[in-house]
Amino acid sequence: MSSLIEQAARRLEQLRQAGVEMPSTSTAATPKPPLAGADLPAATPKPPEPVATSRRVDLDLDALTKAGFINPSSARSEIADQYRVIKRPLIKNAMGKGASVITNGNLIMVTSALPGEGKSFTSINLAMSIATELDNTVMLVDADVARPSVMRMLGLPDGPGLLDLVLDDKLDMSSVLLKTNVEKLTILPSGTPHPRATELLASDAMVNLLEDMAARYPDRIIIFDSPPLLITTEARVLATHMGQIVTVVHAGKTLQSEVKQALATIDACPVKLLLLNRASSLFKSGYGYSYGYGAGYGHDNQAEQAA
């Protein structure tokens, strides 16, 4: 046995001297890298991205009812019946059931020739009335970016909204929408004030946003409370993207020439409707409201009481 070991040792020595590289005895102890396709330890999963959710707000429906607004959960009232008549052709056009299909028919702008004619009162009541529909939901947008009033009239704080969405296309709409205790009503505030609001409303980003809003939910009708047509340019810019426009006229106050001039600025809109507000011969109940525009439009504050 010892002679065999000695012979093997001499042979190894001869090989080393001949320049043959011999394997290291420590090689066997070195772990080899895993082969391609071999099972590897499972990677730690990444946490899911946070999903934007709409904030919940509660409207004081009793207080709004006392101020003359429709309460979707209350019994029938004269003003609720009046808005049933007003909303029916608008819904029909919005859902493509009118005489012809209207592009962006579910985008409805409510405006007036001048401040103080009741457009915001109309916007809110129209949205409240549509929220009672079985087959439709409604979004109320405060698009009066120069002097927003919808949030104040509803007793809600201002916050990010429309202008923020136009400025930041990565901002999720759900993160600025307000869900309300009226099941089918959501609200989009005007957003953070911006000195170039008119340019923002005329931008491609605004067009893209409106197209997305119009197409995202087929059952949703979107009401835009916009500035008066003869005081600012924002309303005229916004009107170019609307399918329907409701122009509120203060009975016994707005001049016919002012109405004609206002309608001329929105001539391109396919559907234009006039709504006569505060016509005493039509309103026999005491549904009141009170709000005003200030110096932002160059007019004195006006407090109004519905007939």
C-alpha positions as CSV (number, residue, x, y, z in Angstrom):
1,M,0.0,0.0,0.0
2,S,2.8,2.4,0.9
3,S,4.5,1.8,-2.4
4,L,1.3,2.7,-4.3
5,I,1.0,6.0,-2.4
6,E,4.7,6.8,-3.0
7,Q,4.3,6.0,-6.7
8,A,1.2,8.3,-6.8
9,A,3.0,11.1,-5.1
10,R,6.0,10.8,-7.4
11,R,3.6,10.9,-10.4
12,L,1.9,14.1,-9.1
13,E,5.3,15.7,-8.6
14,Q,6.2,14.8,-12.2
15,L,3.0,16.3,-13.5
16,R,3.6,19.6,-11.5
17,Q,7.1,19.8,-12.9
18,A,5.8,19.3,-16.4
19,G,3.6,22.4,-15.9
20,V,0.3,20.6,-15.5
21,E,-2.1,22.7,-13.2
22,M,-3.5,20.5,-10.5
23,P,-6.9,21.2,-8.9
24,S,-6.9,22.8,-5.5
25,T,-8.1,20.7,-2.6
26,S,-10.2,23.7,-1.4
27,T,-12.1,23.9,-4.7
28,A,-14.6,21.3,-3.6
29,A,-15.5,23.4,-0.6
30,T,-16.2,26.5,-2.7
31,P,-20.0,26.9,-3.4
32,K,-20.8,27.2,-7.1
33,P,-23.2,29.9,-8.4
34,P,-26.6,28.6,-9.2
35,L,-27.3,27.5,-12.8
36,A,-29.7,29.4,-15.0
37,G,-33.2,28.3,-14.4
38,A,-32.4,27.0,-10.9
39,D,-35.0,27.8,-8.1
40,L,-34.1,31.1,-6.4
41,P,-35.5,32.5,-3.2
42,A,-38.8,34.4,-3.8
43,A,-38.3,38.2,-4.0
44,T,-40.0,40.3,-1.4
45,P,-43.2,41.7,-3.1
46,K,-43.4,45.5,-3.5
47,P,-46.3,47.1,-1.6
48,P,-49.2,48.2,-3.8
49,E,-49.4,51.7,-5.0
50,P,-51.9,53.8,-2.9
51,V,-55.2,54.3,-4.6
52,A,-56.6,57.8,-4.7
53,T,-60.0,58.0,-3.0
54,S,-62.5,60.9,-3.0
55,R,-63.1,62.8,0.3
56,R,-66.5,62.5,1.9
57,V,-68.4,65.7,2.8
58,D,-71.8,66.0,4.4
59,L,-74.2,68.7,3.1
60,D,-76.5,70.3,5.7
61,L,-79.7,69.5,3.7
62,D,-82.0,71.1,6.2
63,A,-80.2,74.4,6.0
64,L,-80.1,74.2,2.2
65,T,-83.8,73.5,2.1
66,K,-84.4,76.6,4.2
67,A,-82.3,78.6,1.7
68,G,-84.4,77.5,-1.2
69,F,-82.5,74.5,-2.5
70,I,-83.9,71.2,-3.5
71,N,-83.6,68.4,-1.0
72,P,-83.4,65.1,-2.9
73,S,-84.6,63.2,0.2
74,S,-87.6,65.4,1.0
75,A,-91.2,65.3,-0.1
76,R,-92.3,67.1,-3.3
77,S,-92.1,70.8,-3.4
78,E,-93.0,73.5,-6.0
79,I,-89.4,74.3,-6.8
80,A,-88.6,70.6,-7.2
81,D,-91.4,70.2,-9.7
82,Q,-90.2,73.2,-11.6
83,Y,-86.7,71.7,-11.9
84,R,-88.2,68.4,-13.1
85,V,-89.5,70.3,-16.1
86,I,-86.2,72.1,-16.6
87,K,-84.0,69.0,-16.4
88,R,-86.0,66.7,-18.6
89,P,-84.8,68.0,-22.1
90,L,-81.3,68.4,-20.7
91,I,-81.1,64.8,-19.6
92,K,-82.6,63.6,-22.9
93,N,-80.0,65.4,-24.9
94,A,-77.2,64.3,-22.6
95,M,-78.1,60.6,-23.0
96,G,-78.3,60.9,-26.8
97,K,-82.1,60.5,-26.9
98,G,-82.8,63.9,-28.5
99,A,-83.6,64.8,-32.1
100,S,-79.8,64.3,-32.9
101,V,-76.7,63.1,-31.1
102,I,-74.9,66.0,-29.4
103,T,-71.1,65.8,-28.9
104,N,-70.4,66.1,-25.2
105,G,-74.1,66.4,-24.6
106,N,-73.6,65.5,-20.9
107,L,-71.4,68.6,-20.4
108,I,-73.9,71.3,-19.4
109,M,-72.8,74.9,-18.6
110,V,-75.0,77.1,-16.5
111,T,-74.2,80.8,-17.0
112,S,-75.8,84.3,-17.3
113,A,-75.3,87.6,-19.0
114,L,-74.4,89.4,-15.8
115,P,-73.8,88.7,-12.1
116,G,-76.7,88.4,-9.7
117,E,-79.1,86.6,-12.1
118,G,-79.2,83.3,-10.1
119,K,-76.9,81.0,-12.2
120,S,-75.2,79.4,-9.2
121,F,-78.6,78.9,-7.5
122,T,-79.7,77.2,-10.7
123,S,-76.6,75.1,-11.1
124,I,-76.9,73.7,-7.6
125,N,-80.7,73.0,-7.9
126,L,-80.3,71.4,-11.3
127,A,-77.6,69.1,-9.9
128,M,-79.7,68.3,-6.9
129,S,-82.7,67.5,-9.2
130,I,-80.6,65.2,-11.4
131,A,-79.3,63.4,-8.4
132,T,-82.9,62.1,-7.8
133,E,-82.8,60.3,-11.1
134,L,-82.7,56.5,-11.0
135,D,-80.5,56.1,-14.1
136,N,-78.1,59.0,-13.8
137,T,-75.4,60.4,-11.6
138,V,-74.3,64.0,-11.5
139,M,-71.1,66.0,-10.9
140,L,-71.3,69.7,-10.0
141,V,-68.2,71.6,-11.1
142,D,-67.5,75.1,-9.7
143,A,-66.0,76.5,-12.9
144,D,-66.3,80.1,-11.9
145,V,-62.5,80.2,-11.3
146,A,-62.5,84.0,-11.0
147,R,-65.0,84.2,-8.2
148,P,-66.1,80.7,-7.1
149,S,-69.3,80.5,-5.0
150,V,-70.7,77.0,-5.1
151,M,-68.7,75.8,-2.2
152,R,-69.7,78.8,-0.1
153,M,-73.3,78.4,-0.9
154,L,-73.2,74.7,0.0
155,G,-71.4,75.5,3.3
156,L,-68.2,73.6,2.3
157,P,-64.6,74.7,2.5
158,D,-62.6,75.5,-0.6
159,G,-59.9,73.0,-1.8
160,P,-58.0,71.7,-4.8
161,G,-60.1,71.0,-7.9
162,L,-60.5,71.9,-11.5
163,L,-57.5,74.2,-12.0
164,D,-55.2,71.8,-10.2
165,L,-56.3,69.0,-12.5
166,V,-55.5,71.2,-15.6
167,L,-52.1,72.1,-14.2
168,D,-51.1,68.6,-13.2
169,D,-52.1,65.8,-15.6
170,K,-50.7,63.2,-13.2
171,L,-53.2,64.3,-10.5
172,D,-56.0,61.7,-10.1
173,M,-59.4,63.3,-10.3
174,S,-60.7,61.1,-7.5
175,S,-58.2,62.8,-5.1
176,V,-60.0,66.1,-5.5
177,L,-63.6,65.0,-6.0
178,L,-66.0,65.3,-3.1
179,K,-68.5,62.6,-2.4
180,T,-71.6,63.9,-0.6
181,N,-74.3,62.5,1.5
182,V,-76.6,62.9,-1.6
183,E,-75.8,59.4,-3.0
184,K,-75.5,60.3,-6.7
185,L,-74.0,63.8,-6.3
186,T,-70.2,64.5,-6.4
187,I,-68.6,68.0,-6.4
188,L,-65.5,69.3,-8.0
189,P,-64.3,72.6,-6.5
190,S,-62.8,75.3,-8.7
191,G,-59.3,74.6,-7.2
192,T,-56.3,76.7,-6.4
193,P,-56.6,80.2,-7.8
194,H,-54.3,81.0,-10.7
195,P,-53.4,84.3,-12.4
196,R,-53.6,82.7,-15.8
197,A,-56.9,80.9,-15.3
198,T,-58.3,81.9,-18.7
199,E,-55.3,80.5,-20.5
200,L,-55.6,77.3,-18.5
201,L,-59.3,76.9,-19.5
202,A,-58.2,77.4,-23.1
203,S,-55.3,74.9,-23.0
204,D,-55.1,71.5,-24.6
205,A,-54.9,70.1,-21.0
206,M,-58.3,71.4,-20.3
207,V,-59.7,70.0,-23.6
208,N,-58.3,66.6,-22.7
209,L,-59.7,66.8,-19.2
210,L,-63.2,67.6,-20.5
211,E,-63.1,64.8,-23.0
212,D,-62.1,62.4,-20.3
213,M,-64.8,63.7,-18.0
214,A,-67.4,63.4,-20.7
215,A,-66.5,59.8,-21.7
216,R,-65.5,58.3,-18.3
217,Y,-69.0,57.5,-17.0
218,P,-71.8,57.1,-19.6
219,D,-74.5,57.7,-17.0
220,R,-72.9,60.9,-15.5
221,I,-74.2,64.4,-16.3
222,I,-71.7,67.2,-15.5
223,I,-73.0,70.6,-14.5
224,F,-70.5,73.5,-14.8
225,D,-71.3,76.7,-12.9
226,S,-69.5,79.2,-15.0
227,P,-68.8,83.0,-14.8
228,P,-71.2,85.5,-16.4
229,L,-70.7,85.8,-20.2
230,L,-70.4,89.6,-20.4
231,I,-68.1,90.1,-17.5
232,T,-65.2,87.7,-17.9
233,T,-63.7,85.7,-20.8
234,E,-63.5,82.4,-19.0
235,A,-67.1,81.5,-19.7
236,R,-66.8,82.1,-23.4
237,V,-63.7,79.8,-23.5
238,L,-65.4,77.1,-21.5
239,A,-68.5,77.3,-23.7
240,T,-66.6,76.1,-26.8
241,H,-66.3,72.7,-25.1
242,M,-69.9,72.3,-23.9
243,G,-72.7,70.3,-25.4
244,Q,-75.4,72.3,-23.8
245,I,-75.6,75.8,-22.2
246,V,-78.3,77.1,-19.9
247,T,-78.4,80.9,-19.7
248,V,-80.2,82.2,-16.7
249,V,-82.1,85.5,-17.2
250,H,-83.4,87.6,-14.3
251,A,-87.0,88.4,-15.0
252,G,-87.7,92.1,-15.0
253,K,-84.0,93.0,-14.6
254,T,-81.9,91.7,-17.5
255,L,-82.2,93.8,-20.6
256,Q,-83.1,92.1,-23.9
257,S,-80.0,93.6,-25.5
258,E,-77.8,92.0,-22.8
259,V,-79.4,88.6,-23.4
260,K,-78.8,88.9,-27.1
261,Q,-75.2,90.0,-26.6
262,A,-74.6,87.1,-24.2
263,L,-76.1,84.6,-26.6
264,A,-73.9,85.9,-29.4
265,T,-70.8,84.9,-27.5
266,I,-71.9,81.2,-27.3
267,D,-73.3,80.9,-30.8
268,A,-71.1,77.9,-31.6
269,C,-72.7,75.7,-28.9
270,P,-75.2,73.2,-30.4
271,V,-77.9,73.5,-27.7
272,K,-78.7,76.8,-25.9
273,L,-81.6,77.2,-23.5
274,L,-82.9,80.2,-21.6
275,L,-84.1,79.9,-18.1
276,L,-86.3,82.8,-16.7
277,N,-85.5,83.2,-13.1
278,R,-87.6,85.0,-10.4
279,A,-90.7,85.4,-12.6
280,S,-93.2,86.3,-9.9
281,S,-96.2,85.1,-11.9
282,L,-94.8,81.6,-11.9
283,F,-93.5,81.3,-8.3
284,K,-96.1,81.4,-5.6
285,S,-94.2,79.8,-2.7
286,G,-91.5,81.4,-0.6
287,Y,-88.4,79.5,-1.7
288,G,-85.6,81.9,-0.9
289,Y,-81.9,82.1,-1.4
290,S,-79.2,84.7,-0.8
291,Y,-75.8,85.2,-2.3
292,G,-73.8,87.9,-4.2
293,Y,-70.9,88.7,-6.5
294,G,-68.5,91.3,-5.3
295,A,-65.9,93.6,-6.7
296,G,-64.2,90.7,-8.6
297,Y,-66.6,91.5,-11.4
298,G,-66.7,95.2,-10.9
299,H,-70.2,95.2,-9.4
300,D,-71.5,95.9,-5.9
301,N,-72.4,93.0,-3.7
302,Q,-76.0,92.0,-4.2
303,A,-78.1,89.9,-1.9
304,E,-81.1,88.3,-3.6
305,Q,-84.3,86.8,-2.4
306,A,-86.2,84.5,-4.7
307,A,-89.8,85.3,-5.3
